[in-house]
Amino acid sequence: MGGRNRAVGAYGERVAARRLLELGYEILATNWRCREGEVDIIALDGTCLVVVEVKTRTSDRFGSPIEAITPRKAARLRRLAGTWLAQHPHVASRRVRIDIVGVRQPPRGAAEVTHLMGV
């Protein structure tokens, strides 16, 4: 990923984390990595463990941020959630949910955030 894309992605992850905190989520980890891949944000929403994928776009030229999540990507997120839980058995009994946060960074003004819960 190029420097500009990395900066846009990091911006989107900060915006998403801030939004989740405003909603009362507790952030447990960001950019958690394992051999199988990476999870942008792992959080608690009450007693529910939430694995969050963040997609950020500066335009809709290649579709909306949410459209970037394919069924294959969603399946990978479910596998990563299982791996994270195996490594953190103290939360293994919690419910698990996959959320998607789409961030669109317009040329001017505040970011537009879309939050899909339970995909």
Residue pairs with C-beta under 8 A, 6 or more apart in sequence:
1 9
8 56
8 57
8 58
8 105
9 54
9 56
11 56
11 103
11 105
11 111
12 54
12 55
12 56
12 65
12 101
12 103
12 105
12 111
13 30
13 31
13 40
13 41
13 54
13 56
15 56
15 103
15 111
15 113
16 40
16 41
16 52
16 54
16 101
16 103
16 113
17 27
17 30
17 41
19 101
19 113
19 115
20 27
20 41
20 43
20 52
20 101
21 27
23 45
23 115
24 45
25 43
25 44
25 45
25 50
26 43
26 44
27 41
27 42
27 43
28 42
28 43
28 44
29 39
29 41
29 42
29 84
30 40
30 41
30 42
31 38
31 39
31 40
32 38
32 39
32 42
32 84
34 80
34 83
34 84
34 87
36 76
36 79
36 80
36 83
37 76
37 80
38 80
39 51
39 52
39 53
39 77
39 80
39 81
39 84
40 52
40 53
40 54
41 50
41 51
41 52
41 54
41 101
42 49
42 50
42 51
42 52
42 84
43 49
43 50
43 52
44 50
44 94
45 97
47 94
47 95
48 94
48 95
48 96
48 97
49 81
49 85
49 91
49 94
49 95
49 96
49 97
50 96
50 97
50 98
50 99
51 77
51 80
51 81
51 84
51 96
51 97
51 98
51 99
52 98
52 99
52 100
52 101
53 69
53 73
53 77
53 98
53 99
53 100
53 101
54 100
54 101
54 102
54 103
55 65
55 66
55 68
55 69
55 100
55 101
55 102
55 103
56 65
56 102
56 103
56 104
56 105
57 63
57 64
57 65
57 68
57 102
57 103
57 104
57 105
58 104
58 105
58 106
58 107
59 104
60 104
62 68
64 102
64 104
64 114
65 102
65 103
65 104
65 114
66 100
66 102
66 114
66 116
69 100
69 119
74 98
74 119
77 98
78 98
81 96
81 98
85 91
85 92
85 96
86 92
97 117
97 118
98 118
98 119
99 115
99 116
99 117
99 118
99 119
100 115
100 116
100 119
101 113
101 114
101 115
101 116
102 113
102 114
102 115
102 116
103 111
103 112
103 113
103 114
104 111
104 112
104 114
105 111
106 112
